């Protein structure tokens, strides 16, 4: 069984799976282990079994979370002062470990894998939701920009509209939604035209905007 971390087990199991896959590469040329089992074959079998348990672990997490905050697109948690804050469920649609062009490590390790267009939590779960979706539509699939910030699809308008609706759905009544957006490729006004909600307040003079919404 995976050891629990911050009350979650999903990333612990996924980390074990990654280590097993690395072991496969390291030992794929080995002959025998204990006279019978090939190390690479054994690692593949164990990793496959662990992957079968992931959906059940996700389900257990969703039923038992009591954390007040959701970060729906946490990425590498760049703006968090405490990247292991015990009050936050960190969600993203990917796990990634890479090195950026400047030599810095990029580590995307959410507590739970999820899509902001279909957030896997019940209605009225969180007191606060942080929504910092990808802001790029033009970026190479393997570019450092896409790796660091993610990339929107061609249906970005529908995706972001659905994302806002999902964030509001999982918020408790009078809960707070904090939205972060960079205008490098898409202007904020275009986003506000697409969504069904109006911000209470936020900054207007920078290229990166922080807007505050409240669920009514």
C-alpha angles and dihedrals in degrees: 000000000000117000114244119252119192088342092303131103105180099088092042091059093043090051090054090050091053091050090050091051089052089051089053090058092046095049104030090109094048118111113212139352119207087349093289118046126063108223094224092049091048092051091050091052094049093046091050092052092049091051088056089060097051097086090053091050091050090052092050092050093050092052097046107038115124098168115129100216134059124194099198097192104023099163108172091338091245098168097042115106089200109037091187097048107164092214094062135080105209111208131181137155095239147036116221138170115182145133119251125222091264092055097255119135118247113208120179108181113156123186089235136013113238146144117241088218090061108025109197097225133095125258117280095015105132137050091207135022124193113206116191104155125179110285100194127094095167114057134113113261091239097033120122089243092059091044094050101039105018124231134259122233126235088266091059095135093056091040095053093044089053090045092056091048091051093048090052092046094057093044119097117240109287089014121149127246116197112199124193122194136172118207097209093118108359122042119233091237089063090056094048090052091055102047126071096228136079122217121239094215143326144148118298107181104064130076089237112060132200114197129183123215130178127208113238 
